[in-house]
Amino acid sequence: MKIDIITLFPEICRAPLSESMMKRAQENGALDLQIHNLRDWTTDKHHVVDDAPFGGGQGMVMKAEPIFRAVEELKQKTPNTERRTSNAEQKAIPSKKPKVILMSPAGRRLDQEMTRHLSAESHLIIVCGHYEGVDHRVVQHLIDEEISIGDYVLTNGAIAAVVLVDAIVRLIPGVLGDNQSAVDDSFRERLLEAPQYTRPAEFRGWKVPEVLLSGNHGEIAKWRNKQSQKRTRENRPDLLG
């Protein structure tokens, strides 16, 4: 998967996405991640990316021009073809069109089902909002989807972009050491994950449930399913409808 992030604060994205699973995904070729500074697509000597909103109001609005230039240039860098070799013969097939995402508190709220669909994309271009938002013509004519990571407002969209990328990339086959880990994650079946325990079997008088020590995988599966439902009812009853 190829992901381009367009932001005013590249270092906010670069540091967390250079560690742990995200680092390994890039090293093994599962992820081609490029982080870009939006100011590189400005044309004035001061690299201005924002202006006062029409109609008045507080704050500044991100200008449409540099965002359009950035996205259109990155789209052009998407390979026109992907090559596959079969019976010693190479055949060209069309590549998928990049999907352009805007990180915005006004977008659809991110959930596990959305990340699953996005993990099947071949190329994502993520635009990070800032200030009072972006010129709405970006939303109307350039963006495929607005995404929010929750019902709150952050200083800028770069922080949200990191969350989105992490949630997507870990679902790409081969990124996690054990692919079953993604299957067992919370929210997979609209249930929270069951409690987990490790050694020692007793700590400060608190014991691990006996069923987990029994070796009976059928009973363990039943226990985990029951605990998932219990935990979901207590912490996230909204998931149960």
C-alpha positions as CSV (number, residue, x, y, z in Angstrom):
1,M,0.0,0.0,0.0
2,K,1.1,3.5,-0.8
3,I,0.1,6.4,1.6
4,D,0.9,10.1,1.1
5,I,0.2,12.4,4.0
6,I,0.0,16.2,3.3
7,T,0.4,18.3,6.4
8,L,1.8,21.5,7.8
9,F,3.5,19.5,10.5
10,P,5.4,16.6,9.0
11,E,7.3,15.8,12.2
12,I,4.1,15.1,14.1
13,C,3.5,12.3,11.6
14,R,7.0,11.2,11.0
15,A,8.0,10.3,14.6
16,P,5.2,7.9,15.6
17,L,5.0,6.3,12.1
18,S,8.7,5.4,12.2
19,E,8.4,3.1,15.2
20,S,7.2,-0.4,16.0
21,M,4.8,-2.1,13.5
22,M,4.7,0.9,11.2
23,K,8.5,0.9,10.9
24,R,8.5,-2.8,10.1
25,A,5.7,-2.4,7.5
26,Q,7.9,0.0,5.6
27,E,11.0,-2.1,5.9
28,N,9.3,-5.2,4.6
29,G,7.7,-3.3,1.7
30,A,4.1,-3.6,2.9
31,L,3.8,0.2,3.2
32,D,5.3,2.9,1.1
33,L,4.7,6.0,3.3
34,Q,5.6,9.6,2.2
35,I,5.0,12.6,4.4
36,H,4.8,16.0,2.6
37,N,4.8,19.6,3.8
38,L,1.9,21.5,2.2
39,R,4.0,24.6,2.0
40,D,6.1,23.0,-0.7
41,W,3.1,23.6,-3.0
42,T,2.8,27.3,-2.4
43,T,4.0,29.9,-5.0
44,D,4.7,33.0,-2.9
45,K,7.9,33.7,-1.1
46,H,6.3,33.5,2.4
47,H,4.7,30.1,1.7
48,V,1.2,31.3,2.8
49,V,-1.3,28.4,3.1
50,D,-4.2,30.2,4.9
51,D,-6.3,33.4,4.7
52,A,-9.2,35.0,6.6
53,P,-12.7,33.5,6.0
54,F,-15.2,35.2,3.8
55,G,-18.2,36.5,5.8
56,G,-16.1,37.2,8.8
57,G,-15.4,35.0,11.9
58,Q,-12.5,34.0,14.0
59,G,-9.4,32.1,12.9
60,M,-8.0,31.3,9.4
61,V,-9.0,29.0,6.6
62,M,-6.6,26.8,4.6
63,K,-6.4,27.9,1.0
64,A,-7.6,25.7,-1.8
65,E,-4.8,26.3,-4.3
66,P,-1.9,24.6,-2.5
67,I,-4.0,21.6,-1.5
68,F,-5.2,21.1,-5.1
69,R,-1.6,21.4,-6.4
70,A,-0.4,18.9,-3.9
71,V,-3.1,16.3,-4.5
72,E,-3.0,16.6,-8.2
73,E,0.8,16.2,-8.4
74,L,0.7,13.2,-6.1
75,K,-2.0,11.6,-8.2
76,Q,0.2,11.9,-11.2
77,K,2.9,10.0,-9.4
78,T,0.7,7.0,-9.1
79,P,1.9,4.3,-11.5
80,N,-0.4,3.9,-14.5
81,T,0.1,0.1,-14.5
82,E,1.1,-2.7,-12.2
83,R,3.0,-5.6,-13.7
84,R,2.5,-9.3,-13.0
85,T,4.6,-12.1,-14.4
86,S,2.9,-15.2,-15.5
87,N,4.6,-18.0,-17.5
88,A,7.6,-15.8,-18.1
89,E,5.4,-13.2,-19.7
90,Q,4.7,-9.7,-18.2
91,K,1.2,-8.4,-18.5
92,A,0.1,-4.8,-17.7
93,I,-3.1,-4.2,-15.8
94,P,-4.6,-0.8,-14.8
95,S,-3.8,0.4,-11.2
96,K,-6.5,1.7,-8.9
97,K,-7.3,5.4,-8.6
98,P,-5.9,7.0,-5.4
99,K,-8.5,7.6,-2.7
100,V,-8.2,11.2,-1.3
101,I,-9.1,11.6,2.4
102,L,-9.5,14.8,4.5
103,M,-9.0,14.5,8.3
104,S,-11.8,16.7,9.7
105,P,-14.0,16.7,12.8
106,A,-16.9,17.2,10.4
107,G,-16.2,13.8,8.7
108,R,-17.6,10.3,9.2
109,R,-16.5,8.8,12.5
110,L,-13.8,6.2,12.0
111,D,-14.6,2.7,13.0
112,Q,-13.0,-0.8,12.5
113,E,-15.2,-1.5,9.5
114,M,-14.0,1.6,7.8
115,T,-10.4,0.8,8.4
116,R,-11.0,-2.7,7.0
117,H,-12.3,-1.3,3.7
118,L,-9.5,1.3,3.5
119,S,-6.8,-1.3,4.1
120,A,-7.8,-2.9,0.7
121,E,-7.0,0.4,-1.1
122,S,-3.7,0.5,-3.1
123,H,-3.1,4.3,-2.7
124,L,-4.3,6.8,-0.1
125,I,-3.7,10.5,-0.1
126,I,-4.5,12.0,3.3
127,V,-4.9,15.8,3.7
128,C,-4.6,17.1,7.2
129,G,-6.8,20.0,8.1
130,H,-5.7,22.9,10.4
131,Y,-6.9,26.3,11.7
132,E,-10.7,26.7,11.2
133,G,-10.7,24.0,8.4
134,V,-10.1,24.0,4.7
135,D,-11.8,26.0,1.9
136,H,-15.0,24.0,1.2
137,R,-14.2,23.7,-2.5
138,V,-11.6,21.2,-1.5
139,V,-14.3,19.1,0.1
140,Q,-16.6,19.5,-2.9
141,H,-14.3,18.9,-5.8
142,L,-11.1,17.1,-4.6
143,I,-11.8,14.9,-1.5
144,D,-13.3,11.5,-1.8
145,E,-14.1,11.1,1.9
146,E,-13.9,13.2,5.1
147,I,-13.0,11.2,8.2
148,S,-13.0,12.1,11.9
149,I,-11.4,10.0,14.6
150,G,-14.0,11.1,17.2
151,D,-16.4,13.7,18.4
152,Y,-13.8,16.2,19.6
153,V,-11.5,18.8,18.1
154,L,-7.7,18.4,17.8
155,T,-5.1,21.1,17.2
156,N,-4.5,19.8,13.7
157,G,-5.3,16.8,11.5
158,A,-1.8,15.4,11.5
159,I,-2.5,13.8,14.9
160,A,-5.6,12.2,13.5
161,A,-3.8,11.1,10.3
162,V,-1.3,9.1,12.4
163,V,-4.2,7.3,14.1
164,L,-5.9,6.5,10.8
165,V,-2.7,5.2,9.2
166,D,-1.9,3.0,12.2
167,A,-5.4,1.5,12.2
168,I,-5.3,0.8,8.5
169,V,-1.8,-0.5,8.1
170,R,-2.0,-3.1,10.9
171,L,-4.8,-4.8,8.9
172,I,-2.6,-5.3,5.8
173,P,-1.7,-9.0,5.6
174,G,1.8,-9.7,6.8
175,V,2.2,-6.5,8.9
176,L,1.3,-8.1,12.3
177,G,3.4,-11.0,13.4
178,D,0.3,-13.1,13.7
179,N,-2.6,-12.3,11.3
180,Q,-5.0,-13.8,13.8
181,S,-4.3,-10.8,16.0
182,A,-6.3,-8.5,13.8
183,V,-9.1,-11.0,13.6
184,D,-9.4,-11.1,17.4
185,D,-9.2,-7.3,17.9
186,S,-11.9,-5.3,19.6
187,F,-14.8,-4.2,17.3
188,R,-14.2,-7.0,14.8
189,E,-17.7,-8.4,15.5
190,R,-19.0,-5.3,17.3
191,L,-17.7,-6.7,20.5
192,L,-14.8,-5.6,22.7
193,E,-11.9,-8.0,23.1
194,A,-12.0,-10.4,26.1
195,P,-9.7,-9.8,29.0
196,Q,-6.1,-11.0,28.6
197,Y,-3.7,-12.5,31.2
198,T,-0.1,-13.6,31.3
199,R,2.4,-15.0,33.8
200,P,2.5,-15.2,36.8
201,A,-0.7,-17.1,37.3
202,E,-1.1,-15.4,40.7
203,F,-0.2,-11.8,41.4
204,R,-0.8,-10.2,44.8
205,G,-3.4,-12.8,45.5
206,W,-5.3,-12.2,42.2
207,K,-5.5,-15.4,40.2
208,V,-5.9,-15.9,36.5
209,P,-9.3,-17.6,35.7
210,E,-8.9,-21.3,35.9
211,V,-10.4,-21.9,32.4
212,L,-7.4,-20.2,30.8
213,L,-5.0,-22.6,32.5
214,S,-7.1,-25.7,31.6
215,G,-5.8,-26.2,28.0
216,N,-9.5,-26.9,27.0
217,H,-9.7,-24.6,23.9
218,G,-13.4,-25.1,23.4
219,E,-14.1,-23.9,27.0
220,I,-11.6,-21.1,26.6
221,A,-13.4,-19.9,23.4
222,K,-16.8,-20.0,25.2
223,W,-15.3,-18.1,28.2
224,R,-13.8,-15.4,25.9
225,N,-17.0,-14.9,24.0
226,K,-19.0,-14.6,27.2
227,Q,-16.5,-12.1,28.6
228,S,-16.5,-10.1,25.3
229,Q,-20.2,-9.7,25.6
230,K,-20.0,-8.8,29.3
231,R,-17.3,-6.2,28.7
232,T,-19.2,-4.7,25.8
233,R,-22.4,-4.4,27.8
234,E,-20.5,-2.6,30.6
235,N,-18.2,-0.3,28.6
236,R,-19.8,0.1,25.1
237,P,-23.5,-0.8,25.2
238,D,-24.0,1.3,22.1
239,L,-22.2,-1.4,20.1
240,L,-24.9,-3.9,20.9
241,G,-27.5,-1.7,19.3
